[in-house]
């Protein structure tokens, strides 16, 4: 399958022409290097995200042997213990129970109350960038904003926040296709360190609870909601990772797209009040921060006359679905005023991103702050791209003000 090469620099630079070739052929493609079925069209991706014959895990129904899969290597155990007890990789009833508890922290009222904090932090970060005359938009604005917000929600002290982004990056490396041994080693080390830190913080919060989310999860556990310590730890790690990873990449990808479309950027600068809400959605669609979402086939399914049997894995191509011309008019065009925009950048079904409302507030806040305080923002060099496919993002975005 020549058009799909997720390890080539050319593909990583711009995967969207390859997706168009996939969509034009058939609705499903077997990709031998990863043993996955690729699903590129929006209608199929959207439907399968809601199909209960698929799951993020199979261990709630089958052993590894029953499912025809091998258990992960024993040396990877710290990563899998951490990962497998988080919302993203659980199915009902555990997923339902934990999501119900976490959802209390992401009610519309709670998220709305965070808006002044988010906007104030975004303004401060952009002010520092302007005072410096420019710099790396990624490290100065895109990264610190969502990391600080989710750490604040969880009650992680400012003095402890420096390792959060490196830990997250190392753990998320395991979500790439066929990660090499050195990636697994980094993920295992980060999982151990992150877990050890949170165990200490949990012990402290048991003695001195606050009004933060971590204290709330601990209290729910002690009130009989049966949230184990490992579930608390895994939930916190997932919220920290998912709570900033997509927002960081969406911010940097978005500004890279705006710089390459000066007409759209000029329109946004001319009327930010009107365009920022739709611009956030269009930037999430146009260069999707999460390109692929994997699901296990728990019961046989059929796509386009092809039976995909139990034990198989499907790779839902979010980036391709978000450029499907059957759903989006001129999908290759960046249109910040696009009204009909059913992108699936936040997934769908029971695994729809619980933090999507907060992510939208963060993206809008940083966008407005940069438009307001750095009206002449422009690129200073070609951006560096991370050598990742699943988590699509930049390694730096140098700008001048």
C-alpha positions as CSV (number, residue, x, y, z in Angstrom):
1,X,0.0,0.0,0.0
2,X,2.3,2.7,-1.4
3,X,0.1,5.6,-0.5
4,X,0.2,4.9,3.2
5,X,3.7,5.1,4.7
6,X,3.4,6.5,8.3
7,X,7.2,6.4,8.8
8,X,8.3,8.4,5.8
9,X,9.2,12.1,6.1
10,X,7.1,12.9,3.0
11,X,4.0,11.3,4.4
12,X,4.5,12.9,7.9
13,X,4.9,16.3,6.2
14,X,1.5,16.0,4.5
15,X,-0.5,12.8,4.9
16,X,-3.7,14.2,3.4
17,X,-3.1,13.4,-0.3
18,X,-2.4,9.8,0.7
19,X,-5.7,9.7,2.6
20,X,-7.5,10.9,-0.5
21,X,-6.0,8.0,-2.4
22,X,-7.1,5.5,0.3
23,X,-10.7,6.9,0.3
24,X,-10.9,6.7,-3.4
25,X,-10.1,3.0,-3.5
26,X,-12.2,1.1,-0.9
27,X,-13.7,1.6,2.5
28,X,-11.2,-0.6,4.3
29,X,-7.6,-1.6,3.7
30,X,-5.4,-4.2,5.4
31,X,-2.0,-2.8,6.4
32,X,0.5,-5.6,6.7
33,X,3.2,-3.8,8.7
34,X,1.0,-3.2,11.7
35,X,-1.6,-6.0,11.1
36,X,-4.4,-3.5,11.2
37,X,-7.4,-2.7,9.0
38,X,-7.3,1.0,8.0
39,X,-10.7,2.8,7.8
40,X,-10.4,6.2,6.0
41,X,-14.0,7.4,5.3
42,X,-15.9,9.7,7.7
43,X,-19.2,7.7,7.7
44,X,-17.4,4.4,8.6
45,X,-15.1,6.0,11.3
46,X,-18.1,7.8,12.9
47,X,-20.2,4.6,12.9
48,X,-17.4,2.4,14.3
49,X,-16.7,4.8,17.1
50,X,-20.2,4.1,18.3
51,X,-20.2,0.4,17.5
52,X,-20.2,-1.7,20.7
53,X,-18.8,-4.7,18.8
54,X,-15.5,-2.8,19.0
55,X,-13.6,-1.9,22.1
56,X,-10.5,-0.1,23.3
57,X,-9.7,-3.3,25.3
58,X,-10.8,-6.9,25.0
59,X,-9.7,-8.0,28.5
60,X,-13.1,-7.4,30.0
61,X,-14.4,-10.3,27.8
62,X,-11.4,-12.4,26.8
63,X,-8.0,-13.5,27.9
64,X,-5.1,-12.8,25.6
65,X,-5.1,-16.5,24.6
66,X,-8.8,-16.5,23.9
67,X,-8.5,-13.4,21.7
68,X,-5.5,-14.8,19.8
69,X,-3.1,-12.2,21.1
70,X,0.1,-12.4,23.1
71,X,0.4,-10.7,26.5
72,X,2.7,-7.6,26.5
73,X,6.3,-8.2,27.5
74,X,6.8,-8.4,31.3
75,X,9.2,-5.5,31.2
76,X,6.5,-3.2,29.9
77,X,4.3,-3.9,32.9
78,X,4.6,-0.4,34.6
79,X,3.3,1.2,31.4
80,X,0.4,-1.2,30.9
81,X,-0.7,-1.1,34.5
82,X,-0.8,2.7,34.3
83,X,-2.5,2.7,30.8
84,X,-4.9,-0.1,31.2
85,X,-6.7,1.4,34.3
86,X,-7.4,4.8,32.6
87,X,-10.7,5.8,31.0
88,X,-9.3,5.7,27.4
89,X,-8.6,1.9,27.6
90,X,-11.5,0.7,29.7
91,X,-14.9,-0.5,28.7
92,X,-18.2,-0.8,30.7
93,X,-18.8,-1.2,33.5
94,X,-15.5,0.2,34.8
95,X,-15.5,2.9,32.1
96,X,-19.0,4.0,33.1
97,X,-18.2,4.1,36.8
98,X,-15.0,6.2,36.5
99,X,-16.3,8.5,33.8
100,X,-19.3,9.3,36.0
101,X,-17.0,10.5,38.7
102,X,-14.6,12.4,36.5
103,X,-17.5,14.1,34.6
104,X,-18.4,16.0,37.7
105,X,-15.2,18.0,37.3
106,X,-16.0,18.8,33.6
107,X,-19.6,20.1,33.9
108,X,-20.4,23.2,31.8
109,X,-20.6,25.2,35.0
110,X,-17.2,24.0,36.2
111,X,-15.5,24.6,32.8
112,X,-17.1,28.0,32.5
113,X,-15.7,29.0,35.9
114,X,-12.2,28.2,34.6
115,X,-12.5,30.6,31.7
116,X,-11.1,33.7,33.4
117,X,-8.1,31.7,34.7
118,X,-7.5,30.3,31.2
119,X,-7.8,33.7,29.5
120,X,-5.6,35.4,32.1
121,X,-2.9,32.8,31.8
122,X,-3.0,33.0,28.0
123,X,-2.7,36.8,28.1
124,X,0.3,36.5,30.5
125,X,2.1,33.9,28.3
126,X,1.6,36.0,25.1
127,X,2.7,39.2,26.9
128,X,6.0,37.4,27.8
129,X,6.4,36.3,24.2
130,X,5.8,39.8,22.9
131,X,8.3,41.3,25.5
132,X,10.9,38.8,24.2
133,X,10.3,39.9,20.6
134,X,9.2,36.5,19.6
135,X,10.5,33.0,20.2
136,X,9.1,29.4,20.0
137,X,5.4,29.6,20.1
138,X,5.2,26.0,21.0
139,X,7.3,26.1,24.2
140,X,6.2,29.6,25.2
141,X,2.4,29.5,24.7
142,X,1.1,26.2,23.2
143,X,2.6,23.9,25.8
144,X,2.5,25.8,29.2
145,X,-1.1,26.9,28.9
146,X,-3.0,23.5,28.9
147,X,-0.4,21.9,31.1
148,X,-0.9,24.6,33.8
149,X,-4.7,24.4,33.5
150,X,-5.1,20.7,33.9
151,X,-2.4,20.7,36.7
152,X,-4.3,23.4,38.4
153,X,-7.5,21.4,38.2
154,X,-5.8,18.3,39.7
155,X,-4.1,20.3,42.4
156,X,-0.5,19.6,41.3
157,X,1.7,22.3,42.9
158,X,3.5,24.7,40.5
159,X,6.9,23.5,41.8
160,X,6.2,20.0,40.7
161,X,4.9,20.7,37.1
162,X,8.2,20.7,35.2
163,X,8.3,16.9,34.5
164,X,4.7,16.6,33.5
165,X,5.2,17.4,29.8
166,X,8.3,15.1,29.4
167,X,6.5,12.3,31.2
168,X,3.5,12.7,29.0
169,X,5.6,12.8,25.8
170,X,7.4,9.6,26.8
171,X,4.2,7.8,27.7
172,X,2.4,8.9,24.5
173,X,5.2,7.6,22.4
174,X,3.7,4.1,23.0
175,X,0.6,5.1,21.0
176,X,2.6,5.4,17.8
177,X,2.6,2.5,15.3
178,X,5.1,-0.2,16.1
179,X,7.1,1.8,18.7
180,X,10.7,0.8,18.9
181,X,12.3,-0.7,22.1
182,X,13.8,2.6,23.1
183,X,10.4,4.2,23.0
184,X,9.1,1.5,25.3
185,X,12.0,2.0,27.7
186,X,11.2,5.7,28.0
187,X,7.5,5.0,28.5
188,X,8.2,2.5,31.2
189,X,10.5,4.8,33.0
190,X,8.1,7.7,32.8
191,X,5.2,5.5,34.0
192,X,7.2,4.4,37.1
193,X,8.2,8.0,37.9
194,X,4.8,9.5,37.3
195,X,3.2,6.7,39.4
196,X,5.6,7.2,42.3
197,X,5.0,11.0,42.2
198,X,1.2,10.6,42.3
199,X,1.3,8.0,45.1
200,X,3.1,10.5,47.2
201,X,0.7,13.3,46.3
202,X,-2.3,11.0,47.0
203,X,-0.9,10.3,50.4
204,X,-0.5,14.0,51.1
205,X,-4.1,14.7,49.8
206,X,-5.5,12.1,52.1
207,X,-4.0,14.0,55.0
208,X,-4.8,17.4,53.7
209,X,-7.6,17.4,51.1
210,X,-8.3,20.4,49.0
211,X,-11.0,21.5,46.5
212,X,-9.1,20.0,43.5
213,X,-10.0,17.1,41.3
214,X,-7.5,14.7,42.9
215,X,-9.0,15.2,46.3
216,X,-12.4,14.7,44.8
217,X,-11.4,11.3,43.3
218,X,-9.9,10.2,46.6
219,X,-13.0,11.2,48.5
220,X,-15.2,9.3,46.0
221,X,-13.1,6.3,46.6
222,X,-13.4,6.5,50.3
223,X,-17.1,7.1,50.1
224,X,-17.6,3.7,48.5
225,X,-17.4,4.5,44.8
226,X,-14.8,1.7,44.6
227,X,-12.1,3.8,42.8
228,X,-8.9,2.0,43.6
229,X,-5.6,3.8,44.1
230,X,-4.4,2.6,40.7
231,X,-7.6,3.9,39.1
232,X,-7.0,7.3,40.7
233,X,-3.4,7.3,39.5
234,X,-4.3,6.2,35.9
235,X,-7.2,8.7,35.7
236,X,-4.9,11.5,36.7
237,X,-2.3,10.6,34.2
238,X,-4.8,10.2,31.4
239,X,-6.3,13.6,32.3
240,X,-2.8,15.2,32.3
241,X,-1.8,13.6,29.0
242,X,-5.0,13.9,27.1
243,X,-5.8,17.2,28.8
244,X,-2.9,18.9,27.0
245,X,-1.5,16.8,24.3
246,X,-4.2,17.5,21.7
247,X,-4.4,21.2,22.7
248,X,-0.7,21.7,22.4
249,X,-0.6,20.1,18.9
250,X,-3.8,21.8,17.7
251,X,-2.4,25.2,18.7
252,X,0.9,24.8,16.9
253,X,-0.6,23.0,13.9
254,X,-3.3,25.7,13.7
255,X,-0.9,28.6,13.6
256,X,1.3,26.8,11.1
257,X,-1.8,26.5,8.9
258,X,-2.7,30.1,9.4
259,X,0.7,31.3,8.4
260,X,0.4,29.3,5.2
261,X,-3.0,30.9,4.5
262,X,-2.5,34.6,4.8
263,X,-5.9,35.5,3.5
264,X,-7.6,33.5,6.2
265,X,-5.3,34.9,8.8
266,X,-6.1,38.4,7.7
267,X,-9.8,37.7,7.8
268,X,-9.4,36.3,11.4
269,X,-7.5,39.4,12.5
270,X,-10.1,41.7,11.0
271,X,-13.1,40.0,12.8
272,X,-11.9,37.8,15.7
273,X,-15.2,38.1,17.6
274,X,-17.1,36.5,14.7
275,X,-14.5,34.0,13.5
276,X,-12.7,32.6,16.5
277,X,-15.4,30.1,17.4
278,X,-15.6,28.6,13.9
279,X,-11.8,29.0,13.5
280,X,-11.2,26.7,16.5
281,X,-13.3,24.0,14.9
282,X,-11.8,24.4,11.5
283,X,-8.2,24.3,12.7
284,X,-9.0,21.1,14.7
285,X,-10.4,19.6,11.4
286,X,-7.8,20.9,9.0
287,X,-4.7,19.5,10.6
288,X,-6.0,16.9,13.1
289,X,-3.9,16.5,16.2
290,X,-4.9,12.9,16.7
291,X,-4.6,11.1,13.4
292,X,-5.5,7.6,14.3
293,X,-7.6,5.8,17.0
294,X,-7.3,2.0,17.4
295,X,-10.1,-0.3,18.4
296,X,-10.3,-4.1,18.9
297,X,-12.9,-6.1,17.1
298,X,-14.8,-8.0,19.8
299,X,-17.4,-9.5,17.5
300,X,-17.2,-10.0,13.7
301,X,-18.0,-6.9,11.7
302,X,-18.5,-6.3,7.9
303,X,-17.3,-3.3,6.0
304,X,-17.9,-3.0,2.2
305,X,-18.3,-6.8,1.9
306,X,-15.2,-7.5,3.9
307,X,-15.6,-9.5,7.1
308,X,-13.2,-8.4,9.8
309,X,-13.1,-11.1,12.4
310,X,-12.9,-11.1,16.2
311,X,-9.4,-10.5,17.4
312,X,-8.6,-8.1,14.6
313,X,-7.6,-4.4,15.1
314,X,-9.0,-1.5,13.2
315,X,-7.2,1.8,12.8
316,X,-9.7,4.6,12.4
317,X,-8.1,7.4,10.5
318,X,-9.4,10.6,12.0
319,X,-7.2,12.8,9.8
320,X,-8.6,11.2,6.7
321,X,-12.2,11.3,7.9
322,X,-11.8,15.0,8.6
323,X,-10.9,15.5,4.9
324,X,-13.7,13.4,3.4
325,X,-15.3,15.3,0.5
326,X,-18.5,13.3,1.1
327,X,-18.9,15.3,4.3
328,X,-16.9,18.5,4.0
329,X,-17.2,20.9,1.0
330,X,-13.7,21.4,-0.4
331,X,-12.0,19.7,2.6
332,X,-8.5,20.7,1.3
333,X,-9.4,24.3,1.8
334,X,-8.9,26.1,5.1
335,X,-12.2,27.9,5.7
336,X,-12.3,29.6,9.1
337,X,-16.0,30.5,8.6
338,X,-17.0,26.9,7.9
339,X,-20.4,26.4,9.5
340,X,-21.1,22.7,8.8
341,X,-18.1,21.1,10.5
342,X,-18.8,17.7,12.0
343,X,-15.2,16.8,12.5
344,X,-14.3,13.9,14.8
345,X,-11.1,15.3,16.3
346,X,-12.5,14.6,19.8
347,X,-13.7,11.1,18.9
348,X,-17.3,10.0,19.4
349,X,-19.4,7.5,21.4
350,X,-18.5,6.5,24.9
351,X,-14.9,7.6,24.4
352,X,-15.7,11.1,23.3
353,X,-13.2,13.4,24.8
354,X,-14.5,14.4,28.3
355,X,-12.3,17.5,28.2
356,X,-13.4,18.8,24.8
357,X,-15.2,21.9,26.2
358,X,-12.1,22.8,28.2
359,X,-9.9,22.3,25.1
360,X,-12.1,24.6,23.1
361,X,-11.8,27.3,25.8
362,X,-8.0,27.0,25.8
363,X,-7.7,27.1,22.1
364,X,-10.0,30.1,21.8
365,X,-8.2,31.9,24.7
366,X,-4.7,31.5,23.2
367,X,-6.0,32.4,19.7
368,X,-7.6,35.6,21.0
369,X,-4.6,36.6,23.1
370,X,-2.2,36.2,20.1
371,X,-4.5,38.1,17.8
372,X,-4.9,40.9,20.3
373,X,-1.4,41.2,21.7
374,X,0.7,40.1,18.8
375,X,-1.2,41.4,15.7
376,X,1.9,41.2,13.5
377,X,2.8,37.6,14.5
378,X,4.6,35.9,11.7
379,X,6.9,32.8,11.2
380,X,10.6,33.3,11.7
381,X,11.7,30.0,10.2
382,X,10.3,26.8,8.8
383,X,8.8,24.8,11.7
384,X,10.3,21.6,13.0
385,X,8.0,18.6,12.9
386,X,7.9,15.8,15.4
387,X,8.6,12.4,13.8
388,X,5.3,11.0,15.0
389,X,2.2,10.0,13.0
390,X,-0.5,9.2,15.5
391,X,0.1,12.4,17.6
392,X,0.6,14.9,14.8
393,X,2.4,18.0,15.9
394,X,5.5,20.3,15.6
395,X,8.7,20.2,17.6
396,X,9.0,24.0,17.4
397,X,7.4,27.0,15.7
398,X,9.6,30.0,15.8
399,X,7.8,33.4,15.4
400,X,8.6,37.1,15.5
401,X,6.2,39.7,16.7
